[in-house]
Amino acid sequence: MSQGAGFGAVVALSRQAERKLVDALRRGGAFSEQTAVEINASKMIGVQALKRLHKAGVIGAAGDGRYWLNEETLSQLTVKRGGKAGWIVIVVLFVLVISLGVIASQVGA
């Protein structure tokens, strides 16, 4: 597996862990500090996903291992991540086109 593919797999697993966490909070109806639910990150999801979403403000901590979901912040993060992904795709395609052009010119020479 190439280094790029390995990185892509790590990102995919991270996003999957985040989705599992968000889904658990939604199922539990945890949308405020008062309705926060207990999450055992070590068993259910990656601890890093919990830390990442908490730092981003998507998940709030109510104490005693209880967390809640901030849907508005999650929506903003989703839009932000989608924008970054779009730029990454554009850059990768640009590099690919340039590389193919260089290869074609060398083959034709």
N, CA, C and O atoms as a GROMACS GRO file, in nm:
protein
  436
    1MET      N    1   0.085  -0.118   0.000
    1MET     CA    2   0.000   0.000   0.000
    1MET      C    3   0.089   0.123   0.000
    1MET      O    4   0.186   0.129   0.076
    2SER      N    5   0.059   0.221  -0.084
    2SER     CA    6   0.140   0.342  -0.090
    2SER      C    7   0.117   0.428   0.033
    2SER      O    8   0.021   0.408   0.108
    3GLN      N    9   0.207   0.523   0.052
    3GLN     CA   10   0.197   0.611   0.168
    3GLN      C   11   0.068   0.694   0.161
    3GLN      O   12   0.002   0.716   0.262
    4GLY      N   13   0.034   0.740   0.040
    4GLY     CA   14  -0.089   0.818   0.022
    4GLY      C   15  -0.213   0.736   0.053
    4GLY      O   16  -0.307   0.785   0.116
    5ALA      N   17  -0.213   0.611   0.008
    5ALA     CA   18  -0.327   0.524   0.035
    5ALA      C   19  -0.339   0.495   0.184
    5ALA      O   20  -0.450   0.489   0.238
    6GLY      N   21  -0.225   0.478   0.250
    6GLY     CA   22  -0.226   0.455   0.394
    6GLY      C   23  -0.284   0.574   0.469
    6GLY      O   24  -0.362   0.557   0.563
    7PHE      N   25  -0.245   0.694   0.427
    7PHE     CA   26  -0.298   0.815   0.488
    7PHE      C   27  -0.448   0.824   0.465
    7PHE      O   28  -0.523   0.860   0.556
    8GLY      N   29  -0.492   0.792   0.343
    8GLY     CA   30  -0.634   0.794   0.312
    8GLY      C   31  -0.713   0.699   0.399
    8GLY      O   32  -0.824   0.729   0.442
    9ALA      N   33  -0.654   0.581   0.425
    9ALA     CA   34  -0.721   0.483   0.510
    9ALA      C   35  -0.734   0.534   0.653
    9ALA      O   36  -0.836   0.514   0.717
   10VAL      N   37  -0.630   0.599   0.702
   10VAL     CA   38  -0.634   0.655   0.838
   10VAL      C   39  -0.742   0.762   0.847
   10VAL      O   40  -0.818   0.766   0.944
   11VAL      N   41  -0.750   0.849   0.747
   11VAL     CA   42  -0.852   0.954   0.747
   11VAL      C   43  -0.992   0.892   0.744
   11VAL      O   44  -1.081   0.937   0.815
   12ALA      N   45  -1.010   0.789   0.662
   12ALA     CA   46  -1.140   0.723   0.653
   12ALA      C   47  -1.180   0.661   0.786
   12ALA      O   48  -1.296   0.672   0.827
   13LEU      N   49  -1.086   0.597   0.853
   13LEU     CA   50  -1.116   0.537   0.984
   13LEU      C   51  -1.147   0.644   1.088
   13LEU      O   52  -1.234   0.625   1.172
   14SER      N   53  -1.077   0.757   1.081
   14SER     CA   54  -1.103   0.867   1.174
   14SER      C   55  -1.243   0.923   1.154
   14SER      O   56  -1.315   0.947   1.252
   15ARG      N   57  -1.282   0.942   1.030
   15ARG     CA   58  -1.416   0.993   1.000
   15ARG      C   59  -1.523   0.893   1.042
   15ARG      O   60  -1.630   0.932   1.090
   16GLN      N   61  -1.495   0.765   1.024
   16GLN     CA   62  -1.590   0.662   1.066
   16GLN      C   63  -1.609   0.666   1.217
   16GLN      O   64  -1.722   0.654   1.265
   17ALA      N   65  -1.501   0.682   1.292
   17ALA     CA   66  -1.511   0.690   1.438
   17ALA      C   67  -1.591   0.814   1.479
   17ALA      O   68  -1.670   0.809   1.573
   18GLU      N   69  -1.570   0.925   1.408
   18GLU     CA   70  -1.646   1.047   1.437
   18GLU      C   71  -1.795   1.025   1.411
   18GLU      O   72  -1.879   1.066   1.491
   19ARG      N   73  -1.827   0.960   1.298
   19ARG     CA   74  -1.969   0.934   1.267
   19ARG      C   75  -2.034   0.846   1.372
   19ARG      O   76  -2.149   0.870   1.411
   20LYS      N   77  -1.963   0.745   1.420
   20LYS     CA   78  -2.018   0.657   1.524
   20LYS      C   79  -2.047   0.736   1.651
   20LYS      O   80  -2.150   0.715   1.715
   21LEU      N   81  -1.958   0.824   1.686
   21LEU     CA   82  -1.977   0.905   1.805
   21LEU      C   83  -2.098   0.998   1.789
   21LEU      O   84  -2.183   1.007   1.877
   22VAL      N   85  -2.104   1.066   1.676
   22VAL     CA   86  -2.216   1.157   1.648
   22VAL      C   87  -2.348   1.080   1.648
   22VAL      O   88  -2.446   1.126   1.705
   23ASP      N   89  -2.349   0.964   1.585
   23ASP     CA   90  -2.471   0.882   1.582
   23ASP      C   91  -2.515   0.840   1.722
   23ASP      O   92  -2.634   0.841   1.753
   24ALA      N   93  -2.419   0.803   1.806
   24ALA     CA   94  -2.452   0.763   1.943
   24ALA      C   95  -2.513   0.878   2.021
   24ALA      O   96  -2.608   0.859   2.097
   25LEU      N   97  -2.459   0.997   2.003
   25LEU     CA   98  -2.513   1.114   2.073
   25LEU      C   99  -2.652   1.148   2.021
   25LEU      O  100  -2.740   1.186   2.099
   26ARG      N  101  -2.673   1.137   1.892
   26ARG     CA  102  -2.806   1.162   1.835
   26ARG      C  103  -2.907   1.061   1.887
   26ARG      O  104  -3.017   1.098   1.929
   27ARG      N  105  -2.869   0.932   1.885
   27ARG     CA  106  -2.960   0.828   1.934
   27ARG      C  107  -2.997   0.850   2.081
   27ARG      O  108  -3.108   0.821   2.125
   28GLY      N  109  -2.901   0.903   2.157
   28GLY     CA  110  -2.926   0.928   2.299
   28GLY      C  111  -2.998   1.058   2.326
   28GLY      O  112  -3.032   1.088   2.441
   29GLY      N  113  -3.023   1.137   2.220
   29GLY     CA  114  -3.092   1.264   2.238
   29GLY      C  115  -3.008   1.367   2.311
   29GLY      O  116  -3.063   1.454   2.378
   30ALA      N  117  -2.877   1.357   2.300
   30ALA     CA  118  -2.784   1.444   2.373
   30ALA      C  119  -2.753   1.569   2.292
   30ALA      O  120  -2.655   1.575   2.218
   31PHE      N  121  -2.840   1.670   2.306
   31PHE     CA  122  -2.824   1.793   2.230
   31PHE      C  123  -2.800   1.916   2.317
   31PHE      O  124  -2.799   2.028   2.268
   32SER      N  125  -2.782   1.894   2.446
   32SER     CA  126  -2.750   2.003   2.538
   32SER      C  127  -2.680   1.944   2.660
   32SER      O  128  -2.676   1.822   2.678
   33GLU      N  129  -2.627   2.030   2.741
   33GLU     CA  130  -2.559   1.983   2.862
   33GLU      C  131  -2.656   1.907   2.954
   33GLU      O  132  -2.616   1.813   3.023
   34GLN      N  133  -2.781   1.949   2.954
   34GLN     CA  134  -2.881   1.886   3.040
   34GLN      C  135  -2.918   1.745   2.991
   34GLN      O  136  -2.957   1.660   3.071
   35THR      N  137  -2.907   1.722   2.860
   35THR     CA  138  -2.945   1.591   2.806
   35THR      C  139  -2.823   1.506   2.768
   35THR      O  140  -2.836   1.406   2.698
   36ALA      N  141  -2.706   1.547   2.815
   36ALA     CA  142  -2.582   1.476   2.781
   36ALA      C  143  -2.589   1.330   2.823
   36ALA      O  144  -2.654   1.295   2.922
   37VAL      N  145  -2.521   1.246   2.746
   37VAL     CA  146  -2.519   1.102   2.774
   37VAL      C  147  -2.375   1.057   2.796
   37VAL      O  148  -2.279   1.122   2.752
   38GLU      N  149  -2.362   0.945   2.863
   38GLU     CA  150  -2.231   0.889   2.891
   38GLU      C  151  -2.176   0.820   2.766
   38GLU      O  152  -2.247   0.744   2.699
   39ILE      N  153  -2.052   0.846   2.738
   39ILE     CA  154  -1.984   0.784   2.624
   39ILE      C  155  -1.856   0.721   2.676
   39ILE      O  156  -1.775   0.786   2.741
   40ASN      N  157  -1.839   0.594   2.647
   40ASN     CA  158  -1.716   0.526   2.683
   40ASN      C  159  -1.631   0.516   2.556
   40ASN      O  160  -1.641   0.419   2.481
   41ALA      N  161  -1.549   0.617   2.534
   41ALA     CA  162  -1.475   0.628   2.408
   41ALA      C  163  -1.379   0.513   2.386
   41ALA      O  164  -1.356   0.473   2.272
   42SER      N  165  -1.323   0.459   2.492
   42SER     CA  166  -1.225   0.353   2.473
   42SER      C  167  -1.288   0.226   2.417
   42SER      O  168  -1.220   0.148   2.351
   43LYS      N  169  -1.418   0.205   2.442
   43LYS     CA  170  -1.484   0.085   2.390
   43LYS      C  171  -1.555   0.113   2.258
   43LYS      O  172  -1.553   0.028   2.168
   44MET      N  173  -1.618   0.228   2.245
   44MET     CA  174  -1.705   0.252   2.131
   44MET      C  175  -1.634   0.316   2.012
   44MET      O  176  -1.656   0.276   1.898
   45ILE      N  177  -1.550   0.412   2.038
   45ILE     CA  178  -1.486   0.487   1.930
   45ILE      C  179  -1.344   0.520   1.969
   45ILE      O  180  -1.302   0.495   2.081
   46GLY      N  181  -1.272   0.576   1.875
   46GLY     CA  182  -1.137   0.620   1.905
   46GLY      C  183  -1.138   0.741   1.997
   46GLY      O  184  -1.218   0.833   1.979
   47VAL      N  185  -1.050   0.739   2.093
   47VAL     CA  186  -1.038   0.851   2.187
   47VAL      C  187  -0.998   0.977   2.111
   47VAL      O  188  -1.041   1.088   2.146
   48GLN      N  189  -0.918   0.961   2.007
   48GLN     CA  190  -0.874   1.077   1.930
   48GLN      C  191  -0.990   1.147   1.860
   48GLN      O  192  -0.993   1.270   1.851
   49ALA      N  193  -1.087   1.070   1.812
   49ALA     CA  194  -1.204   1.129   1.748
   49ALA      C  195  -1.282   1.213   1.848
   49ALA      O  196  -1.329   1.322   1.815
   50LEU      N  197  -1.297   1.163   1.968
   50LEU     CA  198  -1.366   1.237   2.073
   50LEU      C  199  -1.292   1.367   2.104
   50LEU      O  200  -1.354   1.473   2.113
   51LYS      N  201  -1.161   1.359   2.120
   51LYS     CA  202  -1.081   1.478   2.148
   51LYS      C  203  -1.090   1.580   2.034
   51LYS      O  204  -1.104   1.700   2.058
   52ARG      N  205  -1.082   1.530   1.910
   52ARG     CA  206  -1.085   1.617   1.793
   52ARG      C  207  -1.219   1.692   1.785
   52ARG      O  208  -1.221   1.813   1.763
   53LEU      N  209  -1.330   1.620   1.802
   53LEU     CA  210  -1.461   1.684   1.794
   53LEU      C  211  -1.487   1.776   1.912
   53LEU      O  212  -1.555   1.878   1.898
   54HIS      N  213  -1.435   1.741   2.029
   54HIS     CA  214  -1.450   1.828   2.145
   54HIS      C  215  -1.373   1.958   2.125
   54HIS      O  216  -1.425   2.067   2.153
   55LYS      N  217  -1.251   1.948   2.075
   55LYS     CA  218  -1.168   2.066   2.049
   55LYS      C  219  -1.234   2.157   1.945
   55LYS      O  220  -1.224   2.279   1.954
   56ALA      N  221  -1.300   2.096   1.846
   56ALA     CA  222  -1.367   2.173   1.741
   56ALA      C  223  -1.499   2.234   1.788
   56ALA      O  224  -1.559   2.314   1.716
   57GLY      N  225  -1.545   2.197   1.908
   57GLY     CA  226  -1.670   2.250   1.961
   57GLY      C  227  -1.793   2.175   1.915
   57GLY      O  228  -1.906   2.216   1.943
   58VAL      N  229  -1.772   2.065   1.846
   58VAL     CA  230  -1.884   1.983   1.798
   58VAL      C  231  -1.946   1.906   1.914
   58VAL      O  232  -2.067   1.884   1.918
   59ILE      N  233  -1.862   1.865   2.007
   59ILE     CA  234  -1.907   1.790   2.124
   59ILE      C  235  -1.874   1.871   2.249
   59ILE      O  236  -1.763   1.920   2.267
   60GLY      N  237  -1.974   1.882   2.335
   60GLY     CA  238  -1.955   1.949   2.462
   60GLY      C  239  -1.945   1.845   2.573
   60GLY      O  240  -2.009   1.740   2.567
   61ALA      N  241  -1.864   1.876   2.674
   61ALA     CA  242  -1.848   1.786   2.788
   61ALA      C  243  -1.931   1.839   2.905
   61ALA      O  244  -1.918   1.955   2.944
   62ALA      N  245  -2.016   1.752   2.959
   62ALA     CA  246  -2.100   1.790   3.073
   62ALA      C  247  -2.039   1.743   3.204
   62ALA      O  248  -2.090   1.776   3.311
   63GLY      N  249  -1.933   1.666   3.198
   63GLY     CA  250  -1.869   1.611   3.318
   63GLY      C  251  -1.910   1.467   3.340
   63GLY      O  252  -2.009   1.420   3.285
   64ASP      N  253  -1.832   1.397   3.422
   64ASP     CA  254  -1.858   1.257   3.455
   64ASP      C  255  -1.870   1.166   3.332
   64ASP      O  256  -1.947   1.071   3.332
   65GLY      N  257  -1.792   1.198   3.226
   65GLY     CA  258  -1.795   1.115   3.107
   65GLY      C  259  -1.918   1.133   3.020
   65GLY      O  260  -1.943   1.053   2.931
   66ARG      N  261  -1.995   1.238   3.046
   66ARG     CA  262  -2.116   1.265   2.968
   66ARG      C  263  -2.088   1.375   2.866
   66ARG      O  264  -2.020   1.474   2.894
   67TYR      N  265  -2.140   1.354   2.745
   67TYR     CA  266  -2.116   1.446   2.635
   67TYR      C  267  -2.246   1.477   2.561
   67TYR      O  268  -2.344   1.403   2.570
   68TRP      N  269  -2.244   1.588   2.489
   68TRP     CA  270  -2.359   1.627   2.409
   68TRP      C  271  -2.312   1.682   2.275
   68TRP      O  272  -2.198   1.725   2.261
   69LEU      N  273  -2.403   1.681   2.177
   69LEU     CA  274  -2.372   1.718   2.039
   69LEU      C  275  -2.421   1.858   2.008
   69LEU      O  276  -2.537   1.892   2.035
   70ASN      N  277  -2.334   1.940   1.951
   70ASN     CA  278  -2.371   2.072   1.902
   70ASN      C  279  -2.391   2.060   1.752
   70ASN      O  280  -2.295   2.066   1.675
   71GLU      N  281  -2.516   2.043   1.710
   71GLU     CA  282  -2.548   2.018   1.568
   71GLU      C  283  -2.507   2.136   1.479
   71GLU      O  284  -2.462   2.115   1.366
   72GLU      N  285  -2.520   2.258   1.528
   72GLU     CA  286  -2.486   2.375   1.446
   72GLU      C  287  -2.335   2.377   1.415
   72GLU      O  288  -2.295   2.402   1.302
   73THR      N  289  -2.254   2.350   1.516
   73THR     CA  290  -2.110   2.346   1.495
   73THR      C  291  -2.071   2.229   1.406
   73THR      O  292  -1.980   2.241   1.324
   74LEU      N  293  -2.139   2.115   1.421
   74LEU     CA  294  -2.114   2.000   1.335
   74LEU      C  295  -2.142   2.036   1.190
   74LEU      O  296  -2.065   2.000   1.101
   75SER      N  297  -2.252   2.105   1.165
   75SER     CA  298  -2.287   2.146   1.030
   75SER      C  299  -2.180   2.238   0.970
   75SER      O  300  -2.143   2.222   0.854
   76GLN      N  301  -2.132   2.332   1.049
   76GLN     CA  302  -2.027   2.423   1.003
   76GLN      C  303  -1.898   2.348   0.973
   76GLN      O  304  -1.832   2.377   0.873
   77LEU      N  305  -1.863   2.252   1.057
   77LEU     CA  306  -1.742   2.174   1.036
   77LEU      C  307  -1.754   2.089   0.909
   77LEU      O  308  -1.657   2.074   0.834
   78THR      N  309  -1.871   2.034   0.886
   78THR     CA  310  -1.894   1.953   0.767
   78THR      C  311  -1.875   2.036   0.640
   78THR      O  312  -1.812   1.990   0.545
   79VAL      N  313  -1.928   2.157   0.639
   79VAL     CA  314  -1.913   2.246   0.524
   79VAL      C  315  -1.766   2.283   0.506
   79VAL      O  316  -1.714   2.282   0.394
   80LYS      N  317  -1.699   2.314   0.615
   80LYS     CA  318  -1.557   2.351   0.609
   80LYS      C  319  -1.472   2.236   0.555
   80LYS      O  320  -1.387   2.257   0.469
   81ARG      N  321  -1.496   2.117   0.604
   81ARG     CA  322  -1.420   2.000   0.557
   81ARG      C  323  -1.449   1.971   0.411
   81ARG      O  324  -1.359   1.933   0.336
   82GLY      N  325  -1.574   1.989   0.369
   82GLY     CA  326  -1.608   1.967   0.229
   82GLY      C  327  -1.535   2.063   0.138
   82GLY      O  328  -1.491   2.024   0.030
   83GLY      N  329  -1.520   2.187   0.180
   83GLY     CA  330  -1.446   2.286   0.101
   83GLY      C  331  -1.300   2.249   0.087
   83GLY      O  332  -1.243   2.262  -0.021
   84LYS      N  333  -1.239   2.203   0.196
   84LYS     CA  334  -1.099   2.162   0.191
   84LYS      C  335  -1.081   2.043   0.098
   84LYS      O  336  -0.985   2.037   0.022
   85ALA      N  337  -1.173   1.949   0.106
   85ALA     CA  338  -1.163   1.830   0.021
   85ALA      C  339  -1.171   1.868  -0.126
   85ALA      O  340  -1.100   1.811  -0.209
   86GLY      N  341  -1.254   1.964  -0.158
   86GLY     CA  342  -1.266   2.010  -0.296
   86GLY      C  343  -1.135   2.068  -0.348
   86GLY      O  344  -1.094   2.040  -0.460
   87TRP      N  345  -1.069   2.149  -0.265
   87TRP     CA  346  -0.941   2.207  -0.306
   87TRP      C  347  -0.834   2.100  -0.320
   87TRP      O  348  -0.750   2.108  -0.410
   88ILE      N  349  -0.835   2.003  -0.234
   88ILE     CA  350  -0.736   1.895  -0.243
   88ILE      C  351  -0.753   1.819  -0.374
   88ILE      O  352  -0.655   1.788  -0.441
   89VAL      N  353  -0.876   1.791  -0.411
   89VAL     CA  354  -0.903   1.720  -0.537
   89VAL      C  355  -0.854   1.803  -0.655
   89VAL      O  356  -0.793   1.749  -0.748
   90ILE      N  357  -0.878   1.932  -0.653
   90ILE     CA  358  -0.834   2.020  -0.762
   90ILE      C  359  -0.682   2.019  -0.774
   90ILE      O  360  -0.629   2.009  -0.885
   91VAL      N  361  -0.613   2.030  -0.662
   91VAL     CA  362  -0.466   2.030  -0.664
   91VAL      C  363  -0.412   1.897  -0.715
   91VAL      O  364  -0.320   1.895  -0.797
   92VAL      N  365  -0.468   1.786  -0.667
   92VAL     CA  366  -0.423   1.654  -0.711
   92VAL      C  367  -0.445   1.638  -0.862
   92VAL      O  368  -0.357   1.587  -0.932
   93LEU      N  369  -0.561   1.679  -0.911
   93LEU     CA  370  -0.587   1.669  -1.055
   93LEU      C  371  -0.492   1.756  -1.135
   93LEU      O  372  -0.445   1.715  -1.241
   94PHE      N  373  -0.462   1.874  -1.085
   94PHE     CA  374  -0.368   1.964  -1.153
   94PHE      C  375  -0.230   1.900  -1.163
   94PHE      O  376  -0.167   1.902  -1.269
   95VAL      N  377  -0.182   1.843  -1.053
   95VAL     CA  378  -0.052   1.776  -1.052
   95VAL      C  379  -0.053   1.657  -1.148
   95VAL      O  380   0.045   1.632  -1.218
   96LEU      N  381  -0.162   1.584  -1.150
   96LEU     CA  382  -0.174   1.468  -1.239
   96LEU      C  383  -0.168   1.510  -1.386
   96LEU      O  384  -0.100   1.447  -1.466
   97VAL      N  385  -0.239   1.616  -1.420
   97VAL     CA  386  -0.239   1.665  -1.559
   97VAL      C  387  -0.099   1.711  -1.599
   97VAL      O  388  -0.053   1.679  -1.709
   98ILE      N  389  -0.032   1.784  -1.513
   98ILE     CA  390   0.104   1.829  -1.541
   98ILE      C  391   0.197   1.709  -1.559
   98ILE      O  392   0.278   1.706  -1.651
   99SER      N  393   0.186   1.611  -1.470
   99SER     CA  394   0.270   1.492  -1.478
   99SER      C  395   0.248   1.417  -1.608
   99SER      O  396   0.343   1.374  -1.673
  100LEU      N  397   0.122   1.402  -1.647
  100LEU     CA  398   0.092   1.334  -1.773
  100LEU      C  399   0.146   1.411  -1.892
  100LEU      O  400   0.192   1.352  -1.989
  101GLY      N  401   0.141   1.542  -1.884
  101GLY     CA  402   0.196   1.626  -1.992
  101GLY      C  403   0.346   1.607  -2.004
  101GLY      O  404   0.398   1.596  -2.115
  102VAL      N  405   0.416   1.603  -1.892
  102VAL     CA  406   0.562   1.582  -1.892
  102VAL      C  407   0.595   1.444  -1.948
  102VAL      O  408   0.687   1.430  -2.028
  103ILE      N  409   0.522   1.343  -1.906
  103ILE     CA  410   0.546   1.206  -1.953
  103ILE      C  411   0.520   1.199  -2.104
  103ILE      O  412   0.600   1.139  -2.177
  104ALA      N  413   0.413   1.259  -2.151
  104ALA     CA  414   0.380   1.257  -2.293
  104ALA      C  415   0.487   1.326  -2.376
  104ALA      O  416   0.521   1.280  -2.485
  105SER      N  417   0.540   1.436  -2.324
  105SER     CA  418   0.643   1.509  -2.400
  105SER      C  419   0.772   1.429  -2.406
  105SER      O  420   0.844   1.437  -2.506
  106GLN      N  421   0.803   1.352  -2.302
  106GLN     CA  422   0.924   1.271  -2.302
  106GLN      C  423   0.909   1.150  -2.394
  106GLN      O  424   1.006   1.110  -2.458
  107VAL      N  425   0.792   1.094  -2.401
  107VAL     CA  426   0.766   0.979  -2.488
  107VAL      C  427   0.773   1.023  -2.634
  107VAL      O  428   0.826   0.951  -2.719
  108GLY      N  429   0.720   1.139  -2.663
  108GLY     CA  430   0.719   1.191  -2.800
  108GLY      C  431   0.855   1.240  -2.847
  108GLY      O  432   0.877   1.254  -2.968
  109ALA      N  433   0.945   1.267  -2.757
  109ALA     CA  434   1.076   1.323  -2.794
  109ALA      C  435   1.172   1.221  -2.849
  109ALA      O  436   1.285   1.256  -2.884
   0.00000   0.00000   0.00000
